[in-house]
Amino acid sequence: MNLAVDQDPPFMPPITIYTKSWCPYCHAAKDLLSGKNARFEEISVDGDMAAQRKMAALAHGRWTVPQIFIGDTHVGGCDDLYALERAGKLDGLLSP
Ligand SMILES: N[C@@H](CCC(=O)N[C@@H](CS)C(=O)NCC(=O)O)C(=O)O
C-alpha cells in the first residue's frame, strides 16, 4: 500500500517576488528559494515605473528589488530573505 498517494502535497504558501532581470540580489533571492524547491511567481518590474510603484505600495514604500512576499508576510529584500534563513526561520515560513 502506498500511503503517499492518499496524502495531500505539503502546503506551501504562495510566494511572489518582484524583480529586475539584471539585479544580482534578485538572482540570489531566487536561487535561495529554488534551492528549497519553493515555487514562486516572478513579477518583473524591469523598465516599468508603474509596476514598480505598485510593488512599492505593497512593500510599505520599499523601492528596491527584489521585494519578496511569502503568503501574507512581506519578507522584504534579498538581505532580509537570507537573514531569515540564517536565523533558521525561512523553512517555517515556507511550511507553516
Ligand atoms: N539590500 C537590498 C539591495 C537591493 C538593491 O540594491 N537592488 C537594486 C537593484 S540590484 C535596486 O533595486 N535599485 C533601485 C532600482 O533599480 O530602482 C536587498 O537585499 O534586496
The ligand as an ORCA input file, in Angstrom:
! r2SCAN-3c Opt
* xyz 0 1
  N      19.703     45.375      0.334
  C      18.806     45.222     -0.783
  C      19.539     45.686     -2.036
  C      18.624     45.693     -3.263
  C      19.126     46.636     -4.326
  O      20.011     47.479     -4.118
  N      18.533     46.497     -5.513
  C      18.833     47.408     -6.595
  C      18.957     46.615     -7.896
  S      20.260     45.386     -7.829
  C      17.670     48.376     -6.800
  O      16.516     47.991     -6.627
  N      17.954     49.639     -7.167
  C      16.900     50.611     -7.361
  C      16.177     50.454     -8.656
  O      16.563     49.634     -9.520
  O      15.164     51.163     -8.862
  C      18.353     43.761     -0.868
  O      18.974     42.910     -0.219
  O      17.346     43.468     -1.531
*
